[in-house]
């Protein structure tokens, strides 16, 4: 049973299907996952008792009904050892997000030119936010793949290595804040009525990117890092 005192990340660990509802209501289960669910709901102005009742009815009492196949299999990931989990993160999330970043970059520049006259108030800040997110993620991927992940794979005894975890968590929070701004800037990824097919495609791919990055960050913050830190000194 889900209660308001559970941490948001613990709800997702126990009931991965909750990710879909959390996405719909913008409940941060990655960077803000350490907050109690009740507190997270209050911060968003959501009546906690009713929401938790709905959550239990849809998720706990009808398990797996809402899983559309893109929700991570937490139990399977939790059983992976650190090197295997790291490879999973790179192969599943880094690879997909690099492709999406390239596709969105090309599309968003095209849409900016075509629709600048009538939608510059949305597209200019969106272009800047996306550019910042793309730079943040690309640099983050390089740091993980070339420095921190190889270190984590080979070292479980160096207490100083926990500084790497804090560094990555801070970068995750920065990316999370940019994604929240992008979500607000796009009106929850709702294109304008006069938006062309490319305009709609940009929003669709941005939403796909944001959802994948949220799951990506959750997998690192809530599964990989605790597993790694738990092994230090053993």
N, C-alpha and C positions, 0 to 999 in steps of 0.2 A: 504493500500500500504506500502511496506517495503522500508525504506530509509536508507542511510548510516549513518545517525545521530541517528538512533534508537539503544538503547543498545541491545546487543546480547540476553540477557535474556528476554527483552521485545518482541523481534521477536518471541521467542519460546512461550511466554505466549499467544501472539496473533495468532500465526500460528504453533501449535505443530508439524505439518508435516515437518517443517524445520529441525527438529532433524536429519532426515536421511541424508540430504545434508550436514549438519554441521558435522556429523560423517564422511562422505566420504572425506571431505576436512580438517578434524582435526581442526575445529573451536570450541574453548572452550566455551561452553554455560553454564557451571556450575561455576567453580572457576573464569574464565575470563569473566563471563557474564555481568559484569558491564561496560565493554568496549563498545564503539560505534562500530557498525558493520564495518564501513569503516576502523577504526583503526585496528580492529582485522584482517581484510583481508590484509591490508598493511603489517602487521607484518609477515604474512605468505607468502608474495610475490604474492598475488592473486589480479588481476586487479579488483578493486571494482565495477566499473560501469557495466562491463559485467556480473559479478557474480550476482549483485543485480537485473539486468534485467532478468537473468535466474530464479532467486529465485522468482521474482514476477510472471513470466510466469507460472512456475510449481506449485507454492504454492498458490499465491493469486488469480490468474485467473482460476485455476483448483483446488479448495479446496477439501481436503479429498481424492484426487486421489492417493496420495503417502503414505497414512496411511496404513500400513500393519498389524495394530492391536497391535503393541508393543509400539507405541508412547503414552505417558501419556495423559490423558484427563484433560488438564489444568483447564478448566472451572469447571469441577466436583470437582477437588481437591481444587480449590480456594474457593469453597463454603463450604467445610468441616470446622467444628470448630477445635480448636487446639487438643483436646484429640483424636478425630476421625482421624485427619490427622496423628498424631503420630502413632496411631495403624496401619494405612494403611502403613506407612513407614516401620514399624517393620515386619508386616505380608507379605508385598509385596517384599521389598528389602532386609532387613536383612536376612530373611529366605532363599530367593533364593541365595543370595551371599554366605551365609555360606555353602550351598550345593555345589555351584560351586567351592569355595575355597578348600573344601575337595576332590572333584573329580580331580581338577587340581593338587593338591599337590601329590596325588598318581600317576597320569599320568606323571607329569614332572620328577619325580624321576626315573621312569621306562625308559623314553625316554633318560634321561641324561646318564644312564648306557649303554643302547643299542647303542646310536649314539655318545658316547663321542669321539671315535677315529677320526671321520670325521667332527663332528659339535660342538666341544667343544668351539670354538670361539663365537658361538651364544648361546649355551645352558648353559654354565657356568654363564655368566652375566644375562641371562634370569632367571635362577634358583635363583640367588641372588635377582634380582628385584622382582620376584614373592614372595619370602620369606619375603622381606621387606613389600610388599603390604599386604600380608596375616596377618602379625603381626599388621600392622597399622590398618587394617579394624577390626580385631577381638577385639583389645583393644578399638577401637572407638565404636563398637557396645555395648560392655559391659558398657562403660562410659555413653552412651546415655540411654540404657535400665535401668540401675540400679541407675543412679544419675540424669542426666540432664533432661531426658524426664519426669520422675515422678515430678520433680520440676516444669517444664514448665506446666504440666497438672494442677497443684494445685496453681500456683502463677502467678498473672498478675499485681502485684502492687509493686514488689521489683525491684527498678532500678538497684541494684547491679547484678541482674540476667542477664543483657545484657553482662556481662563478659563471661558468659557461651557461648553465641552466638559467640563471637569473638574467643573463644577457639576452638569451633567446626569448624568454618570457616577456621581457620589456619590448622586444621587437614585435612579438605577437600582439601586444597591447596596442602598439602604434598602428599596426595593420588593421586591427579590429576597429580602432577609432575611425580610420579612413573608410572602412567598409560601411560603418554606420552613417557617415556623412554621404557616401554614395547612395545608400538606400534612401535617405531623406531627399537628396537632390533629384532622384528619379521618381519620386512619389511612389515608393515601393515597386519600382521597375514597371511603372505604368506609362507607356508612351503616349504622346499627344494624339488626338484624333486625326490630325493631318500628317502624322508621321509616316514616312515611306517604309518599305519593307526593310531597308537597311537600318532605319531608326529603331524599328521593333526588334530587329535581330541584335542590335547593340544591347538593348535592355535585357533581352533574353539571355545573352551570353554573360552579361554582367551579373545577373542573378545566379546563373549556374556557377560562375567563378566564386561569388561571395559564399554560396552555400558550401562549395567544396573546401574553401579556405577555412570556414568555421569548423568543419569536421576535421580538417587537417590539424588545426591548432588544438582542438580538443584531444586528438590522438596523441599529440606531443605533450601538452600540458598535463593531461589527466592520466595518461597511460605510460608513455615512454619515460618522462622525467621522474615520476615517483618510483618506477621500476629501477631506473638508473641510480637514483639517490639512495634507494633502499639497499643497493648492492655495494655502495661505497663503504669500505672498512671491513667488509666481510671476508 
